[in-house]
Amino acid sequence: MGSSPCNHRDAVITLALSPNSTCLASGSSDRSVKSGTMLATGGDDDDIKLINTIDGSVVRVLKGHIRSITGISFDPNSEYLASIDSFGIVMIYEL
């Protein structure tokens, strides 16, 4: 999420959107709470959507998986996004 100061050092264990859906907050087992405006979603439709939480627009759709996406993670500098599907296939996208 966002630039490097917005990244956690450990697993994210909770996510929340503000009531007006303009800010995304995440809590981690590294005992920190971070906020950002970019949300990555994935699921049964095999696509990853990058959503701007400020206006709700889909910024980009990442394709390539042929099974349900089970995990997504940004790199510490938010330059890459890694995902894994239900087959165990990992894909890395340059953002």
Stockholm file with secondary structure:
# STOCKHOLM 1.0

chainA/1-95         MGSSPCNHRDAVITLALSPNSTCLASGSSDRSVKSGTMLATGGDDDDIKLINTIDGSVVRVLKGHIRSITGISFDPNSEYLASIDSFGIVMIYEL
#=GR chainA/1-95 SS CCSGGGCCSSCEEEEEECTTSCCEEEEETTSCEEEESEEEEECTTSCEEEEETTTCCEEEEECCCSSCEEEEEECTTSSEEEEEETTCCEEEEEC
#=GC SS_cons        CCSGGGCCSSCEEEEEECTTSCCEEEEETTSCEEEESEEEEECTTSCEEEEETTTCCEEEEECCCSSCEEEEEECTTSSEEEEEETTCCEEEEEC
//
